[in-house]
Amino acid sequence: MRLRRILAAVVVTTLAAPAALLTTSTTASAATATQIVGGTDGKGWIYRTSSVATQPGAPVFGESFSLSIEVRAGSTQVYDGTLTVQRQLPGKDWKTIKSSDSAYLYDSIKAIGNANYRVLYSGSGDYAPSSDGVSSKVQRKLAYRDVGGRTVVLAGKVSPKFKGKVLLFKQQGKKWKKFKTLRTSRKGTFRTPLPAPRTGRYYFRLEIPASRAFTKTRSGNFYTYSS
């Protein structure tokens, strides 16, 4: 009897198969072709675990991806053989991050940046090796709060550590316009005063432009007001 860990999650729409990582199956002699599949109903073999988005858009640095991997030959599940899960960061070589001495794997990993992922099945006996790959865009993590007393002072931190520009946008009518450019410290922190209206609210949001390592980072909308 095989025990399966049940994982409740939502689908990661940003995990998509790139052309260079399409599923491949290699058949040697009379070996039966195999295919990597997701072991959780309605999910791929790697998917976003959290159902609560802390920032709009792509997965955020430090979020969990679930691995739910099985191997099939037609409608038959294969149990023998080994699995290797690898990650490739931009400009880097493939690195093994998880492995299994059987043809199934249920585990999790942390999102650390834009990356390609692939799983390799070794093959066993009458079953041929196979592989499958996906890519994921990841944004930096933005944490911020008001640390002012009688006035609003926005203090924030970017993870992982980031020394660069953070763009502050203010809503004007139905449009968002750049209000200020903030610069982070070596530790990825920033601070700035914000205006507050006498009546009503001013709405703001933060953005960090995309790079090779991370997709565009965006905070949720927040506002200031006078009490």
C-alpha positions in Angstrom: 0.0 0.0 0.0 1.3 3.4 -0.9 0.5 6.5 1.2 -0.1 9.8 -0.6 0.2 13.2 1.1 -2.8 15.3 0.2 -2.0 18.9 -0.5 -4.6 21.7 -0.8 -3.5 24.5 -3.1 -4.3 26.8 -6.0 -2.8 26.4 -9.5 0.2 28.6 -10.3 -0.7 30.3 -13.5 2.8 31.6 -13.9 4.3 28.1 -14.1 4.3 27.4 -17.8 6.3 25.0 -20.0 8.9 26.9 -22.1 9.7 25.6 -25.6 13.1 24.4 -24.5 11.6 22.3 -21.7 8.8 20.5 -23.4 8.0 17.0 -22.2 10.3 14.4 -23.7 10.1 10.6 -23.6 13.0 8.4 -24.8 12.2 4.9 -25.8 15.1 2.4 -25.8 14.6 -0.9 -27.6 11.2 -2.3 -26.5 11.0 -0.1 -23.4 7.6 1.4 -22.8 7.4 5.2 -23.0 6.7 7.0 -19.8 5.3 10.5 -18.9 5.7 12.8 -15.9 2.3 13.8 -14.4 0.9 15.6 -11.4 0.0 13.4 -8.5 -2.7 15.8 -7.1 -6.0 16.1 -9.0 -6.2 19.2 -11.2 -2.6 20.2 -10.6 0.7 20.0 -12.5 3.7 18.3 -10.9 4.8 21.7 -9.4 2.3 24.4 -8.3 1.9 27.3 -5.9 1.0 26.1 -2.4 -0.4 29.3 -0.8 -4.0 30.3 -1.6 -3.5 33.8 -0.1 -1.6 36.2 -2.3 0.5 38.7 -0.2 1.2 40.8 -3.4 -0.7 40.9 -6.6 0.7 39.1 -9.6 3.5 36.5 -9.7 4.6 34.3 -6.7 6.6 36.2 -4.1 10.2 35.4 -2.9 10.0 32.9 -0.1 6.6 31.4 -1.1 6.2 27.6 -1.3 5.8 25.5 -4.4 4.5 22.0 -3.9 6.0 19.0 -5.7 3.5 16.2 -6.5 5.2 14.0 -9.0 4.2 10.6 -10.5 5.3 8.6 -13.5 2.8 6.9 -15.8 3.1 4.5 -18.7 -0.2 5.0 -20.4 -2.8 4.5 -17.7 -0.4 2.5 -15.5 1.4 4.2 -12.6 5.1 3.3 -12.5 6.8 2.9 -9.1 10.3 1.7 -9.9 13.2 4.0 -10.9 14.3 7.3 -9.5 13.3 11.0 -9.8 15.5 14.1 -9.8 14.2 17.7 -9.6 16.5 20.4 -10.8 16.3 24.2 -10.9 18.1 26.6 -13.2 18.4 30.3 -12.2 19.1 32.9 -15.0 22.6 32.5 -16.3 23.3 29.5 -14.1 23.7 25.8 -14.6 21.1 23.2 -13.5 21.2 22.3 -9.9 19.6 19.3 -8.2 17.2 20.5 -5.4 15.2 17.3 -4.7 15.4 13.6 -5.4 13.6 10.4 -4.8 14.7 6.7 -4.9 11.2 5.8 -6.3 9.1 7.0 -9.2 7.0 9.4 -7.1 7.8 12.4 -5.0 5.7 14.7 -2.7 7.6 17.6 -1.2 7.9 21.4 -1.4 10.5 24.0 -2.3 10.8 27.8 -1.8 10.6 30.3 -4.6 13.9 32.2 -4.8 13.6 34.0 -8.1 12.9 33.5 -11.8 13.8 30.0 -12.7 13.3 26.9 -14.9 12.5 23.6 -13.2 12.7 20.1 -14.6 12.1 16.6 -13.3 14.1 13.6 -14.7 12.9 10.0 -14.5 15.7 7.5 -14.7 13.6 4.6 -16.3 13.6 1.1 -14.9 13.3 -2.4 -16.4 10.7 -2.2 -19.2 10.1 1.5 -18.7 11.9 4.2 -20.6 13.4 7.4 -19.1 11.4 10.7 -19.4 11.5 14.3 -18.4 9.3 17.4 -18.1 10.0 21.1 -17.4 8.3 24.3 -16.5 9.3 27.9 -15.9 8.3 30.4 -13.2 8.4 34.1 -12.7 8.9 35.3 -9.1 8.7 38.9 -7.7 10.6 40.3 -4.7 8.9 40.5 -1.3 7.8 44.0 -0.2 7.1 44.6 3.5 6.0 48.1 4.6 4.2 50.1 7.3 3.6 53.5 8.8 6.1 54.4 11.4 5.2 58.0 11.8 3.6 59.7 14.7 1.5 62.8 13.9 2.5 62.5 10.2 2.6 59.5 7.9 6.1 58.0 7.4 6.3 54.9 5.1 9.1 52.5 6.1 9.7 49.3 4.0 12.0 46.5 3.3 12.7 44.5 0.1 13.7 40.8 0.2 16.1 39.4 -0.7 18.4 42.3 0.0 18.2 44.8 -2.8 20.1 48.1 -3.3 18.3 50.1 -6.0 15.2 52.0 -6.9 11.7 51.5 -5.6 9.0 53.5 -7.5 6.2 55.1 -5.5 3.0 55.7 -7.5 0.0 57.8 -6.5 -3.5 57.4 -7.9 -4.8 60.5 -9.8 -8.4 59.9 -11.0 -8.4 56.5 -12.7 -4.6 56.7 -13.5 -1.5 55.9 -11.5 1.3 58.4 -11.8 4.9 58.2 -10.5 5.0 60.2 -7.3 8.5 59.6 -6.1 11.6 57.4 -6.6 13.0 55.9 -3.4 16.4 54.3 -3.0 17.0 51.4 -0.7 19.9 50.9 1.7 22.4 48.0 1.5 20.0 46.1 3.7 17.1 46.7 1.3 15.3 49.2 3.5 13.7 52.5 2.6 11.7 55.3 4.3 9.8 58.4 3.1 7.1 60.8 4.4 3.7 60.6 2.7 1.1 63.3 2.4 -2.4 62.8 3.8 -5.5 64.8 2.7 -7.6 66.8 5.1 -10.6 64.8 3.9 -10.8 61.6 1.9 -7.8 59.3 1.1 -4.7 59.3 -1.1 -3.9 55.9 -2.6 -0.4 54.7 -3.3 1.5 51.6 -4.4 5.1 50.5 -4.8 6.8 48.9 -7.8 10.3 47.6 -8.6 11.1 47.1 -12.3 11.8 43.6 -13.6 15.3 42.2 -13.9 16.8 38.9 -15.0 16.5 37.5 -11.5 13.0 38.8 -10.7 9.8 39.8 -12.6 8.2 43.2 -11.8 7.5 43.6 -8.1 4.3 45.4 -7.1 2.7 46.0 -3.7 -1.0 46.1 -3.0 -2.7 49.5 -2.9 -2.5 51.4 0.4 -3.8 54.8 1.4 -3.2 57.8 3.8 -5.8 59.9 5.5 -6.1 62.5 8.3 -7.6 61.4 11.6 
